[in-house]
């Protein structure tokens, strides 16, 4: 800086000292302004959401439809997505699934992992929307776009019975210094910061992003946390099944809940907005929005008393009695181990074939958990309704198909075997011959799946050995099982993380007691 001023002075000796003084003052002022602007920018950066993926991938509705799969990013919780006796359920899941159905798309659930950021998953292309009871906030709008709303909620403070007090006003809260535990990327954090800026004395304790609202409520109920923030509908649902929760003051009213999507997906946004408009729209006074019958049924199912939610909140029933994925985990694991098969893949097949109903029977005569066709096995008909027997017979069949494609890589091998299990060896042979006729690789599932779709057209199936094939069914069958398999993997990982966390907490508890 001094060298810069000296050069100017040397070149312009005719300048007066006053001129030089004014210039110097202006220069230092400019530097100070730059520093202030930089400081403000840094402050703004610190206040924005912690994300690492800033440029969203290009994947709008056209690309999604070409892939045939809509990928929903969410948390594993009672109001978003969870398994009930092996069946996929949840308010967000059923709402998104209806949108996917109307657009002829398979739905894949992407569960946010312990060290993952949902906004990064969205913008990197791992998912296509975040459906997780998200409030629209200015912070979030800097990163993503939002659809039109489909719900209105109030935010309220929730206290533990173990807390030193359960204040009913923010003024009373300031006198207690009770830490309010929330995620940094949540709308609750933003609202608490606004209250702090308004002059309220609030102690915020930031939690890992993996701890969603429901998990926080459970920790509050157990006394591990003293307080948190929850939407009123989530609190009402949890309060029916958790002891030790006390509602505090409302800190925000009529927040709009919507799906988050990438900023560069206008066609997806328009399609979703048209869908949501059918189910939720504001009245002139915005006091009582109009909801469709479908949406009201979902609200009643997941935010009011129901068997599914009761079972979800009973860890002993949900995990110890029936298994992590379904009531048949132990049976499937035993059979899979004996045949050296992936038990999660068998479980995904059972979910697709029978929705875990051992008494299921199809129009084609397939029966039981894995929809085994009696004429293809030697087991007596009535025995096929026995879960163990049925899983054994179904596993033998898929094992044979896997052996037939043993020379392929594992992914193509499973995809080919699953398609064969669904459509039969004859149609699969026709499809692979059609791929060869196109000078493509018949060992790649992508090529074979396209050929199966072609076998629905007369100009192709009239020359096929086994004739017409409803190719869309095996293609969707494989897609949905593979998607479900990945979701099951995420659920298993989540359960393991929770188990490890419980062990750690128990060890800490024993250490303190000693």
C-alpha positions in Angstrom: 0.0 0.0 0.0 2.8 2.5 0.9 4.8 1.6 -2.2 1.6 2.2 -4.3 1.2 5.7 -2.8 4.8 6.6 -3.3 4.7 5.8 -7.0 1.7 8.0 -7.5 3.3 10.9 -5.5 6.6 10.6 -7.6 4.7 10.7 -10.9 2.5 13.6 -9.9 4.8 16.0 -8.0 2.5 18.9 -9.0 -0.2 17.5 -6.7 -0.7 19.3 -3.5 -0.3 17.6 -0.2 -4.0 18.2 0.3 -4.8 16.4 -2.8 -2.6 13.5 -1.8 -4.2 13.4 1.6 -7.7 13.3 0.1 -6.6 10.5 -2.3 -5.0 8.5 0.5 -8.1 8.8 2.6 -10.3 7.7 -0.3 -8.0 4.8 -1.0 -8.0 3.5 2.5 -11.8 4.1 2.7 -12.2 1.9 -0.4 -10.1 -0.8 1.1 -12.1 -0.6 4.3 -15.3 -0.9 2.2 -14.0 -3.9 0.4 -13.1 -5.5 3.7 -16.5 -4.7 5.1 -18.2 -6.2 1.9 -16.0 -9.3 2.2 -16.9 -9.6 5.9 -20.6 -9.3 5.1 -20.3 -11.9 2.4 -18.5 -14.2 4.8 -21.2 -13.6 7.3 -23.9 -14.4 4.8 -22.0 -17.5 3.7 -21.8 -18.6 7.3 -25.6 -18.1 7.7 -26.5 -20.1 4.5 -27.1 -23.8 4.5 -24.1 -26.1 4.5 -24.0 -27.6 1.0 -21.1 -28.7 -1.2 -22.9 -29.2 -4.5 -23.8 -25.8 -5.9 -24.4 -26.6 -9.6 -27.4 -29.0 -10.2 -27.1 -31.7 -12.7 -29.4 -31.6 -15.8 -32.2 -34.0 -15.2 -35.6 -32.6 -15.9 -38.9 -34.5 -16.5 -37.9 -35.7 -20.0 -34.7 -37.3 -18.6 -36.6 -38.8 -15.7 -39.2 -40.3 -18.0 -36.5 -41.8 -20.2 -35.0 -43.5 -17.2 -38.5 -44.6 -16.1 -37.6 -43.9 -12.4 -38.5 -41.0 -10.1 -36.1 -40.9 -7.1 -37.5 -39.5 -3.9 -35.1 -38.2 -1.2 -36.5 -38.6 2.3 -35.9 -39.6 5.9 -36.9 -42.9 7.5 -39.7 -41.8 9.8 -43.4 -42.4 10.5 -44.7 -39.5 8.4 -42.3 -39.6 5.5 -41.4 -43.3 4.7 -41.1 -46.5 6.7 -41.8 -50.2 6.4 -44.8 -51.7 8.1 -44.7 -55.6 8.0 -42.4 -55.2 5.0 -44.8 -52.9 3.1 -43.5 -49.4 2.1 -45.8 -46.7 3.6 -45.6 -43.1 4.8 -47.4 -39.9 4.1 -44.7 -38.5 1.7 -44.2 -41.9 0.1 -47.8 -42.4 -0.8 -48.2 -38.8 -2.1 -45.1 -39.0 -4.3 -46.0 -42.6 -5.4 -49.4 -41.3 -6.7 -47.6 -38.6 -8.7 -45.2 -41.3 -10.1 -48.1 -43.6 -10.9 -49.9 -40.9 -12.9 -46.7 -40.3 -14.9 -46.0 -44.0 -15.5 -42.8 -43.9 -13.4 -41.4 -46.4 -10.9 -40.6 -44.8 -7.6 -37.2 -45.3 -5.9 -36.7 -44.1 -2.3 -33.3 -42.6 -1.4 -32.9 -42.4 2.4 -30.7 -39.7 3.7 -27.7 -41.3 5.3 -25.9 -40.3 8.5 -23.3 -38.2 6.7 -25.3 -37.0 3.8 -27.0 -33.7 2.9 -30.3 -34.0 1.2 -29.7 -30.8 -0.9 -26.4 -32.3 -2.1 -28.1 -35.6 -3.0 -30.7 -33.6 -5.0 -28.3 -31.3 -6.9 -25.9 -34.1 -7.6 -28.6 -36.2 -9.3 -28.9 -38.9 -6.6 -32.5 -38.0 -6.3 -35.1 -35.9 -8.1 -37.1 -34.4 -5.3 -36.8 -34.0 -1.5 -40.1 -35.1 0.1 -39.5 -34.7 3.8 -42.1 -32.4 5.3 -39.9 -29.4 4.3 -40.9 -25.9 5.0 -40.3 -23.3 2.3 -37.6 -20.9 3.7 -35.5 -18.1 2.1 -32.3 -20.0 2.9 -33.5 -23.1 1.1 -34.7 -21.1 -1.9 -31.1 -20.0 -2.5 -30.3 -23.6 -3.2 -33.4 -25.3 -4.6 -36.8 -24.5 -6.0 -40.1 -25.5 -4.3 -43.3 -26.8 -5.7 -46.7 -25.3 -4.7 -47.5 -26.2 -1.1 -49.5 -29.3 0.0 -49.7 -28.5 3.7 -49.8 -25.8 6.3 -48.2 -26.3 9.8 -47.3 -24.4 12.9 -43.9 -24.7 14.6 -43.8 -25.2 18.4 -41.2 -25.8 21.0 -41.4 -29.2 22.7 -39.9 -29.9 26.1 -38.8 -33.1 27.9 -40.3 -34.1 31.3 -36.6 -34.2 32.4 -36.2 -30.5 31.6 -35.9 -28.1 34.5 -39.1 -26.3 33.3 -41.6 -26.4 30.5 -41.9 -22.7 29.7 -45.1 -21.5 27.8 -43.7 -18.2 26.5 -40.4 -17.2 24.9 -39.8 -14.8 27.8 -40.1 -17.7 30.2 -37.7 -19.7 28.0 -35.0 -16.9 28.3 -35.1 -17.4 32.1 -34.3 -21.1 31.9 -31.4 -21.2 29.3 -32.7 -24.6 28.2 -30.9 -25.7 25.0 -33.2 -26.1 21.9 -31.8 -28.9 19.8 -32.4 -28.7 16.0 -30.6 -29.5 12.8 -28.6 -26.8 11.1 -30.3 -27.3 7.8 -33.8 -27.2 9.2 -36.4 -24.5 9.0 -36.5 -24.6 12.8 -32.9 -23.3 13.0 -33.8 -20.4 10.7 -36.8 -19.5 12.7 -34.9 -19.6 16.0 -32.2 -17.4 14.5 -34.9 -14.9 13.5 -36.1 -14.8 17.0 -32.6 -14.3 18.4 -32.2 -11.4 15.9 -35.5 -10.0 17.3 -34.0 -9.9 20.8 -35.0 -13.2 22.3 -32.4 -15.0 24.4 -32.4 -18.5 23.0 -29.8 -21.2 23.4 -29.5 -23.3 20.2 -27.9 -26.7 20.2 -27.2 -27.9 16.6 -27.6 -31.6 15.9 -26.3 -33.8 13.1 -28.4 -33.7 9.9 -29.1 -37.4 10.2 -31.2 -36.7 13.4 -34.6 -35.8 11.9 -37.5 -34.2 13.8 -39.0 -37.6 14.8 -35.7 -38.9 16.1 -35.2 -35.6 18.0 -38.7 -36.0 19.6 -37.8 -39.5 20.7 -34.6 -38.3 22.3 -36.6 -35.5 24.1 -39.2 -38.0 25.3 -36.4 -40.2 26.7 -34.7 -37.2 28.4 -31.6 -37.3 26.2 -32.4 -33.9 24.9 -34.1 -31.1 26.9 -36.1 -29.5 24.0 -36.5 -29.3 20.3 -38.9 -27.8 17.7 -41.5 -29.7 15.7 -44.4 -29.1 13.3 -47.7 -29.3 15.1 -48.9 -32.3 13.0 -45.7 -34.2 13.7 -45.9 -33.4 17.4 -49.6 -34.5 17.6 -48.8 -37.8 15.9 -45.7 -38.5 18.1 -47.4 -37.4 21.3 -49.9 -40.2 21.0 -47.2 -42.8 21.4 -44.4 -41.1 23.3 -44.5 -40.3 27.0 -42.6 -37.3 28.4 -43.3 -34.7 25.7 -44.6 -31.3 26.7 -45.7 -28.6 24.1 -44.4 -25.1 24.6 -45.1 -21.9 22.8 -45.8 -21.7 19.0 -42.9 -19.9 17.3 -44.2 -19.8 13.7 -47.7 -20.1 12.2 -49.0 -21.4 8.9 -45.6 -22.4 7.4 -46.0 -23.9 3.9 -44.8 -27.4 3.2 -43.7 -28.4 -0.3 -41.4 -30.6 -2.3 -37.9 -29.4 -3.1 -36.6 -29.8 -6.6 -33.6 -28.7 -8.6 -33.6 -25.1 -9.9 -33.1 -26.2 -13.5 -36.1 -28.6 -13.7 -39.0 -26.4 -14.8 -41.0 -29.2 -16.5 -40.8 -31.4 -13.4 -41.9 -28.4 -11.3 -44.9 -27.6 -13.6 -46.0 -31.3 -13.7 -45.8 -31.5 -9.9 -47.6 -28.2 -9.4 -50.5 -29.5 -11.6 -50.7 -32.7 -9.6 -50.6 -30.9 -6.2 -53.2 -28.3 -7.3 -55.7 -31.2 -7.6 -55.1 -32.1 -4.0 -54.4 -28.8 -2.1 -55.4 -25.3 -2.8 -55.8 -22.1 -0.8 -59.1 -20.4 -0.1 -59.3 -16.6 -0.4 -58.5 -16.1 3.3 -55.9 -18.9 3.4 -57.4 -20.1 6.7 -58.9 -23.4 5.6 -57.3 -24.8 2.5 -59.2 -27.2 0.4 -57.9 -30.7 0.3 -58.8 -33.7 -1.9 -60.3 -36.8 -0.5 -57.1 -38.6 -1.2 -55.0 -36.1 0.8 -57.5 -36.1 3.7 -57.2 -39.9 3.9 -53.4 -39.7 4.0 -53.5 -37.0 6.7 -55.9 -39.2 8.8 -53.7 -42.3 8.3 -50.4 -40.7 9.3 -51.1 -37.8 11.5 -54.0 -39.2 13.5 -54.2 -42.5 15.5 -53.6 -45.6 13.3 -52.3 -49.1 13.7 -49.3 -48.5 11.4 -48.0 -45.5 13.4 -48.6 -47.4 16.7 -46.5 -50.3 15.3 -43.8 -47.9 14.1 -43.4 -46.4 17.5 -43.1 -49.8 19.2 -39.4 -50.7 18.7 -39.9 -54.2 20.2 -42.6 -55.0 17.8 -41.0 -53.3 14.8 -37.5 -54.6 15.1 -37.2 -57.5 17.5 -40.4 -59.4 16.9 -40.7 -59.4 13.1 -37.3 -58.3 11.9 -36.0 -55.1 10.4 -37.5 -55.4 6.9 -40.4 -57.9 7.2 -42.0 -60.6 9.4 -40.1 -63.2 7.4 -36.5 -61.9 7.8 -35.3 -65.0 9.7 -36.9 -67.4 7.2 -35.5 -65.5 4.2 -32.0 -65.2 5.8 -31.9 -69.0 6.6 -33.0 -70.0 3.0 -30.7 -67.5 1.4 -27.6 -68.6 3.5 -28.3 -72.2 2.5 -28.3 -71.4 -1.2 -25.7 -68.6 -1.1 -28.1 -66.0 -2.2 -28.6 -62.3 -1.2 -31.4 -62.3 1.4 -32.2 -58.7 0.8 -32.8 -59.4 -2.9 -35.1 -62.3 -2.0 -36.9 -60.0 0.3 -37.3 -57.4 -2.4 -38.7 -60.1 -4.7 -41.3 -61.2 -2.0 -42.4 -57.6 -1.6 -42.9 -57.3 -5.3 -44.6 -60.7 -5.7 -47.0 -60.9 -2.8 -46.5 -57.8 -0.5 -45.5 -60.4 2.1 -48.9 -62.1 2.1 -48.3 -65.9 2.4 -51.9 -66.6 1.3 -51.6 -64.6 -1.9 -52.8 -66.2 -5.2 -52.5 -64.6 -8.6 -54.9 -64.8 -11.6 -52.3 -67.1 -13.2 -52.4 -69.5 -10.3 -49.1 -68.5 -8.7 -49.3 -68.8 -4.9 -47.5 -67.8 -1.7 -44.9 -65.3 -0.7 -42.8 -65.8 -3.9 -45.8 -66.5 -6.2 -44.6 -70.0 -7.2 -46.5 -71.7 -10.0 -47.5 -75.2 -8.8 -46.9 -76.9 -12.1 -43.3 -75.9 -12.1 -42.4 -77.6 -8.8 -42.8 -81.0 -7.3 -44.1 -79.7 -3.9 -47.8 -80.4 -3.1 -50.1 -77.5 -3.8 -51.2 -76.9 -0.2 -47.6 -76.9 1.0 -46.8 -73.9 -1.2 -48.8 -71.7 1.2 -46.3 -72.6 4.0 -43.8 -69.6 4.1 -40.7 -71.7 4.6 -41.6 -74.1 1.8 -42.6 -71.3 -0.6 -39.4 -69.3 -0.1 -37.3 -72.4 -0.6 -39.1 -73.2 -3.9 -38.9 -69.6 -5.1 -35.2 -69.4 -4.1 -34.4 -72.6 -6.0 -36.0 -71.1 -9.2 -34.1 -67.8 -9.0 -30.9 -69.7 -8.2 -31.3 -71.7 -11.4 -31.8 -68.5 -13.4 -28.8 -66.9 -11.8 -26.7 -70.0 -12.8 -28.0 -69.7 -16.4 -26.5 -66.2 -16.5 -23.4 -66.9 -14.4 -21.0 -65.6 -17.0 -22.3 -62.1 -16.6 -21.4 -59.4 -14.1 -23.4 -59.6 -10.9 -25.8 -56.7 -11.7 -26.7 -57.9 -15.2 -26.9 -61.5 -13.8 -29.5 -60.5 -11.3 -31.4 -58.3 -13.7 -31.6 -61.1 -16.3 -32.6 -63.7 -13.6 -35.3 -61.5 -12.2 -36.7 -60.8 -15.6 -36.7 -64.5 -16.4 -38.5 -65.3 -13.1 -41.2 -62.9 -14.2 -41.6 -63.4 -17.9 -40.1 -66.9 -18.5 -37.1 -68.3 -20.3 -38.8 -68.4 -23.7 -39.6 -64.6 -24.0 -36.2 -63.8 -22.6 -34.6 -65.9 -25.3 -36.7 -64.1 -28.0 -35.6 -60.7 -26.5 -31.9 -61.6 -26.6 -32.1 -62.9 -30.2 -33.7 -59.6 -31.1 -30.8 -57.8 -29.5 -28.3 -59.9 -31.5 -30.3 -59.0 -34.7 -29.6 -55.3 -33.8 -25.9 -56.0 -33.5 -26.0 -55.2 -29.8 -24.7 -57.0 -26.7 -27.3 -59.6 -25.5 -25.6 -59.7 -22.1 -26.5 -56.1 -21.2 -29.8 -55.8 -19.4 -30.4 -52.3 -20.9 -30.4 -53.8 -24.4 -32.6 -56.8 -23.4 -35.1 -54.6 -21.6 -35.6 -52.5 -24.7 -36.1 -55.7 -26.8 -38.7 -56.9 -24.3 -40.6 -53.7 -24.9 -40.3 -54.2 -28.7 -41.9 -57.7 -28.3 -45.1 -55.9 -27.6 -45.2 -54.7 -31.2 -46.6 -56.9 -33.9 -43.8 -56.3 -36.4 -41.4 -57.9 -33.8 -43.4 -60.5 -32.0 -44.8 -62.0 -35.2 -41.4 -63.4 -36.0 -40.5 -64.4 -32.4 -40.6 -68.0 -31.4 -42.8 -67.4 -28.3 -44.8 -64.6 -29.8 -46.2 -61.6 -28.0 -44.7 -60.7 -24.6 -46.1 -58.0 -22.3 -42.5 -56.7 -22.0 -43.4 -53.7 -19.8 -44.1 -56.0 -16.9 -40.7 -57.7 -16.6 -39.0 -54.3 -17.2 -40.9 -52.7 -14.4 -40.5 -55.8 -12.3 -36.7 -55.6 -12.5 -36.6 -51.9 -12.0 -38.8 -51.8 -8.9 -37.0 -54.8 -7.3 -33.6 -53.2 -7.9 -34.8 -49.9 -6.5 -36.4 -51.5 -3.5 -33.2 -53.5 -2.9 -31.1 -50.3 -2.7 -33.7 -48.8 -0.3 -33.5 -52.0 1.9 -29.7 -51.6 2.0 -30.1 -48.0 3.3 -32.6 -49.2 6.0 -30.2 -51.9 7.2 -27.4 -49.4 7.4 -29.6 -46.9 9.3 -30.7 -49.6 11.7 -27.0 -50.6 12.3 -26.1 -46.9 13.0 -29.0 -46.7 15.4 -27.9 -49.9 17.1 -24.3 -48.7 17.4 -25.6 -45.4 18.8 -27.7 -47.2 21.4 -24.7 -49.3 22.4 -22.6 -46.2 22.8 -25.3 -44.4 24.8 -25.6 -47.4 27.1 -21.9 -47.6 27.6 -21.8 -43.8 28.4 -24.7 -44.4 30.9 -22.8 -47.3 32.6 -19.7 -45.2 32.7 -21.5 -42.3 34.4 -23.2 -44.6 36.9 -19.8 -46.0 37.8 
